């Protein structure tokens, strides 16, 4: 009977571990991974983890509702198409480590959080990679 109970606990633990790994909000590809630390109606923080060797450049596009006004962004964005709701950052020759992109909005977003698309080339093959983060 004790073996039966211990066996069920092991399966339960394994199931919980697998569920946690599958439900993780982190997205990634070779050399880079990304996740939202915060993604609310008033601000968002996107964390990029760049591995060694790093891609030669990284393009980050965050999609916000069209017409949204940005109160502040750190680091500064490269381009903002307010009509389309796309904010773009370009990181040339990024160094390995963690980078955080923070955006604060003038008014709360009407649709909850934002999404991101990250594009870069694989450091080993040069193949273009796309990462979607929600």
Backbone torsions as a table, in degrees:
resi	resn	phi	psi	omega
1	UNK	NA	-41.9	179.8
2	UNK	-63.6	-39.8	177.7
3	UNK	-61.4	-38.2	178.8
4	UNK	-61.5	-46.1	-179.0
5	UNK	-65.9	-46.3	179.9
6	UNK	-63.4	-38.0	178.0
7	UNK	-62.9	-40.7	179.0
8	UNK	-67.9	-35.6	178.2
9	UNK	-65.9	-40.4	178.8
10	UNK	-62.2	-43.6	177.9
11	UNK	-65.1	-38.2	178.4
12	UNK	-63.3	-45.6	178.9
13	UNK	-61.0	-44.5	179.6
14	UNK	-62.1	-42.0	178.7
15	UNK	-62.8	-45.1	179.1
16	UNK	-63.8	-41.6	178.8
17	UNK	-62.8	-45.4	179.2
18	UNK	-64.3	-41.4	178.0
19	UNK	-61.2	-43.4	179.6
20	UNK	-61.9	-43.5	-179.2
21	UNK	-66.4	-38.7	-178.9
22	UNK	-74.2	-30.8	-177.2
23	UNK	-91.0	1.1	179.1
24	UNK	-58.9	142.2	-176.7
25	UNK	-91.4	8.7	-178.8
26	UNK	-85.6	136.6	176.9
27	UNK	-120.5	149.3	-178.8
28	UNK	-163.9	170.7	176.2
29	UNK	-147.5	-178.2	-178.5
30	UNK	-59.1	120.8	175.5
31	UNK	90.9	-10.5	-177.2
32	UNK	-155.3	144.7	172.9
33	UNK	-140.5	158.5	-176.3
34	UNK	-148.1	151.6	175.4
35	UNK	-160.1	157.3	175.1
36	UNK	-89.6	123.3	172.6
37	UNK	-80.2	-34.6	177.6
38	UNK	-144.2	136.9	179.0
39	UNK	-150.8	80.7	-175.6
40	UNK	-117.7	-176.8	-178.4
41	UNK	-72.9	-18.0	-177.2
42	UNK	-106.3	-22.9	180.0
43	UNK	-162.7	164.7	176.7
44	UNK	-144.1	147.1	175.5
45	UNK	-130.5	115.0	178.8
46	UNK	-103.1	125.8	-179.8
47	UNK	-105.5	125.1	175.9
48	UNK	-108.3	130.2	174.3
49	UNK	-111.5	114.7	-176.7
50	UNK	-105.0	123.4	-176.7
51	UNK	-90.1	173.9	178.0
52	UNK	-106.3	124.8	1.9
53	UNK	-75.7	145.1	-178.2
54	UNK	-85.4	152.6	172.9
55	UNK	-62.5	157.8	-178.8
56	UNK	-68.3	-30.4	175.2
57	UNK	-156.9	157.5	-179.8
58	UNK	-133.5	129.4	176.1
59	UNK	-110.1	125.3	178.3
60	UNK	-116.3	125.1	175.8
61	UNK	-121.4	120.3	176.3
62	UNK	-105.7	133.8	-179.1
63	UNK	-101.3	119.5	177.5
64	UNK	-119.9	162.3	178.6
65	UNK	-57.9	137.7	-178.5
66	UNK	-60.0	142.4	-179.1
67	UNK	88.0	-5.4	179.1
68	UNK	-69.0	137.7	177.2
69	UNK	-101.9	135.3	-179.3
70	UNK	-93.4	124.1	178.6
71	UNK	-77.0	-37.7	179.9
72	UNK	-167.2	151.1	177.9
73	UNK	-142.8	134.6	177.9
74	UNK	-131.8	122.1	-9.0
75	UNK	-66.6	169.1	179.4
76	UNK	-62.2	141.9	179.3
77	UNK	-78.0	158.1	178.8
78	UNK	-84.6	-33.9	-176.2
79	UNK	-153.5	143.5	177.4
80	UNK	-136.7	113.1	176.0
81	UNK	-100.6	91.0	-174.3
82	UNK	-61.7	-37.9	-179.7
83	UNK	-64.5	-35.3	179.6
84	UNK	-91.3	-19.4	-178.3
85	UNK	75.4	38.3	-179.4
86	UNK	-121.9	124.8	177.7
87	UNK	-112.9	128.9	-172.5
88	UNK	-121.3	137.7	172.3
89	UNK	-122.5	142.9	175.2
90	UNK	-124.8	119.4	177.1
91	UNK	-109.1	109.6	178.1
92	UNK	-90.7	135.5	180.0
93	UNK	45.5	58.3	-179.3
94	UNK	-68.9	145.0	177.2
95	UNK	-88.3	150.3	178.5
96	UNK	-59.3	145.1	-179.9
97	UNK	140.2	-161.9	-177.2
98	UNK	-109.7	130.9	175.1
99	UNK	-121.0	142.1	177.6
100	UNK	-122.7	135.0	176.6
101	UNK	-112.7	120.2	-179.1
102	UNK	-115.4	134.1	174.0
103	UNK	-128.1	135.0	173.7
104	UNK	-117.3	141.0	-174.8
105	UNK	-107.9	148.4	180.0
106	UNK	-63.4	-41.4	177.7
107	UNK	-129.5	154.7	177.3
108	UNK	-58.0	140.4	178.9
109	UNK	-66.5	144.9	-179.9
110	UNK	-76.9	-19.9	-174.1
111	UNK	-119.7	37.3	177.1
112	UNK	74.1	-119.0	-174.6
113	UNK	-98.7	-174.0	-179.6
114	UNK	-115.0	169.6	176.1
115	UNK	-124.5	162.0	-179.1
116	UNK	-135.4	149.5	172.1
117	UNK	-125.8	126.1	-178.6
118	UNK	-116.9	131.1	-179.4
119	UNK	-126.1	136.9	175.7
120	UNK	-161.4	169.6	176.8
121	UNK	-100.3	143.9	177.8
122	UNK	-60.8	131.5	179.3
123	UNK	-65.2	-25.2	-177.0
124	UNK	-94.2	-37.7	-175.8
125	UNK	-109.1	-18.7	-177.3
126	UNK	80.6	3.5	-179.7
127	UNK	-74.4	138.7	179.8
128	UNK	-69.6	132.4	-180.0
129	UNK	-120.5	144.6	176.4
130	UNK	-127.1	131.3	179.6
131	UNK	-121.1	129.9	177.1
132	UNK	-106.1	129.6	-179.2
133	UNK	-124.7	132.6	177.5
134	UNK	-124.2	NA	NA
